[in-house]
């Protein structure tokens, strides 16, 4: 009996670990990485990406964005990792223009999650960080409905 309980506990731990592994994971490095300062981003920077992913965000209970917590499909590894410096005094606008209904997920240098679906208009996503922190910021460009499409990520400071 004791071994069956141990086996059940081990199975539950494995299941929880597999579920967490099937979610966006900020501990992984982005497929592309860039360095940027608040001053450099005063001129907008554009990055091409294929929006979408295989993991449904609503199943990722450990991700609790400070903004909306809506549906969307994202990859495990971030699409981008940005090493941001000199962000004090700037407001950072992160937006997507895509051929489909995009969603945006961000984990900032201060370990906060942010999510958006439609704030850029035309079913595209936009997040404004009013006090962006220095450090690594991971960005996932997903889609609301699980489709994949071409998209452009835009970063700009004000």
FENTA-V652586 format. One record per residue. N is the residue number from 0. RES is the residue in three letters. SS is DSSP state (alpha for helix, beta for strand, coil for the rest). PSI is psi in whole degrees, 0 to 359 (999 if undefined). BURIAL is # if it has 16 or more other ideal C-beta (glycine too) atoms within 10 Angstrom, else .. Layout:
N;RES;SS;PSI;BURIAL / N;RES;SS;PSI;BURIAL
//
This chain:
0;UNK;coil;316;. / 1;UNK;alpha;321;. / 2;UNK;alpha;328;. / 3;UNK;alpha;322;. / 4;UNK;alpha;316;. / 5;UNK;alpha;319;. / 6;UNK;alpha;318;. / 7;UNK;alpha;318;. / 8;UNK;alpha;317;. / 9;UNK;alpha;320;. / 10;UNK;alpha;320;. / 11;UNK;alpha;318;. / 12;UNK;alpha;317;. / 13;UNK;alpha;318;. / 14;UNK;alpha;314;. / 15;UNK;alpha;318;. / 16;UNK;alpha;320;. / 17;UNK;alpha;322;. / 18;UNK;alpha;314;. / 19;UNK;alpha;326;. / 20;UNK;alpha;338;. / 21;UNK;coil;36;. / 22;UNK;coil;164;# / 23;UNK;coil;136;# / 24;UNK;coil;107;# / 25;UNK;coil;347;# / 26;UNK;coil;346;. / 27;UNK;coil;150;. / 28;UNK;coil;145;. / 29;UNK;coil;154;# / 30;UNK;coil;328;. / 31;UNK;beta;146;. / 32;UNK;beta;147;. / 33;UNK;beta;154;. / 34;UNK;beta;140;. / 35;UNK;beta;151;# / 36;UNK;beta;163;. / 37;UNK;coil;320;# / 38;UNK;coil;317;. / 39;UNK;alpha;322;. / 40;UNK;alpha;2;# / 41;UNK;alpha;334;. / 42;UNK;coil;127;. / 43;UNK;coil;145;. / 44;UNK;beta;138;. / 45;UNK;beta;141;. / 46;UNK;beta;123;# / 47;UNK;beta;145;. / 48;UNK;beta;156;# / 49;UNK;beta;116;. / 50;UNK;beta;145;# / 51;UNK;coil;176;# / 52;UNK;coil;173;# / 53;UNK;coil;355;. / 54;UNK;beta;124;# / 55;UNK;beta;118;. / 56;UNK;alpha;328;# / 57;UNK;alpha;340;. / 58;UNK;alpha;356;. / 59;UNK;coil;77;# / 60;UNK;coil;341;. / 61;UNK;coil;352;. / 62;UNK;coil;112;# / 63;UNK;coil;90;. / 64;UNK;coil;150;# / 65;UNK;coil;338;. / 66;UNK;coil;211;# / 67;UNK;coil;160;# / 68;UNK;coil;83;. / 69;UNK;coil;182;. / 70;UNK;coil;162;# / 71;UNK;coil;157;# / 72;UNK;beta;127;# / 73;UNK;beta;160;# / 74;UNK;coil;169;# / 75;UNK;coil;304;. / 76;UNK;coil;146;# / 77;UNK;coil;152;# / 78;UNK;coil;324;# / 79;UNK;beta;145;# / 80;UNK;beta;121;# / 81;UNK;beta;131;# / 82;UNK;beta;102;. / 83;UNK;beta;137;# / 84;UNK;beta;153;. / 85;UNK;coil;40;. / 86;UNK;coil;349;# / 87;UNK;coil;133;. / 88;UNK;coil;355;. / 89;UNK;coil;159;# / 90;UNK;coil;132;. / 91;UNK;beta;122;# / 92;UNK;beta;124;# / 93;UNK;beta;118;# / 94;UNK;beta;163;# / 95;UNK;beta;139;# / 96;UNK;beta;127;# / 97;UNK;beta;173;# / 98;UNK;coil;8;. / 99;UNK;coil;192;# / 100;UNK;coil;96;# / 101;UNK;beta;160;# / 102;UNK;beta;152;# / 103;UNK;beta;133;# / 104;UNK;beta;132;# / 105;UNK;beta;141;# / 106;UNK;beta;119;# / 107;UNK;coil;174;# / 108;UNK;coil;340;# / 109;UNK;coil;17;. / 110;UNK;coil;31;. / 111;UNK;coil;140;. / 112;UNK;beta;142;# / 113;UNK;beta;143;# / 114;UNK;beta;145;# / 115;UNK;beta;156;# / 116;UNK;coil;308;# / 117;UNK;coil;12;# / 118;UNK;coil;353;. / 119;UNK;coil;2;# / 120;UNK;beta;165;. / 121;UNK;coil;37;. / 122;UNK;coil;24;# / 123;UNK;beta;160;# / 124;UNK;coil;152;# / 125;UNK;beta;135;# / 126;UNK;beta;134;# / 127;UNK;beta;120;. / 128;UNK;beta;112;# / 129;UNK;coil;336;. / 130;UNK;coil;71;. / 131;UNK;coil;145;# / 132;UNK;coil;154;# / 133;UNK;coil;155;# / 134;UNK;beta;193;. / 135;UNK;beta;136;# / 136;UNK;beta;122;# / 137;UNK;beta;138;# / 138;UNK;beta;129;# / 139;UNK;beta;131;# / 140;UNK;beta;107;# / 141;UNK;beta;193;# / 142;UNK;beta;152;# / 143;UNK;coil;320;# / 144;UNK;coil;4;. / 145;UNK;coil;355;# / 146;UNK;coil;168;. / 147;UNK;coil;144;. / 148;UNK;beta;165;. / 149;UNK;beta;142;. / 150;UNK;beta;164;# / 151;UNK;beta;127;# / 152;UNK;beta;137;# / 153;UNK;beta;131;# / 154;UNK;beta;134;# / 155;UNK;beta;139;# / 156;UNK;beta;156;# / 157;UNK;coil;999;.
//
